[in-house]
Structure formats: C-alpha cells, structure tokens
C-alpha cells in the first residue's frame, strides 16, 4: 500500500460498519475532524480521526458500483500537480499516484 500524501479539500463522511457492501478507500489521519470552516465550533465535532472516510466505494446487491468522494478539488489539476510536504520533512516534492 502506498502511503503518499494526498491533498484533499472537501467534506468527510462516515460509513456504517455493519454494511459489508461499503468500503473506505481513502481515510483521514487521526488528527482530522470534519466541520464547517465558516462557522465557529461551539461543540466538539461528531466526526473525527480515522472514522472519517474521504473516498468510499459501495457495491449494490446487483453488483452495480459507485464511488463517493467528498472533494471535486481532489481531482483537479491544481491539487493533483501541487507540491506537498509531509509533516516533519523539509523537502517539498510532487507526488503523483
């Protein structure tokens, strides 16, 4: 499994763990939370850490499949070609998966 950084600007979602037809493809880091950036947090966010799914896939019982991504920007050339810097690293590099 490749552990390259991914730039993501969007909304996270959660999956029902009892649903064996839904699977997380790209999850958030443990320090992540999902909230509206335009409003002040009055309560702790209800969706945090590894419970956040950024990209998921679902297979219906008739084998139809759908991918759900909370970010259109993630697929844009702007984010895809941007240099990223891992936390604790002094090198900024381009990661293309």
Secondary structure as GFF3:
##gff-version 3
##sequence-region A 1 97
A	DSSP	beta_strand	22	27	.	.	.	ID=ss1
A	DSSP	three_ten_helix	49	51	.	.	.	ID=ss2
A	DSSP	beta_strand	53	59	.	.	.	ID=ss3
A	DSSP	beta_strand	65	69	.	.	.	ID=ss4
A	DSSP	three_ten_helix	73	75	.	.	.	ID=ss5
A	DSSP	alpha_helix	77	80	.	.	.	ID=ss6
A	DSSP	beta_strand	83	84	.	.	.	ID=ss7
A	DSSP	beta_strand	93	94	.	.	.	ID=ss8
###
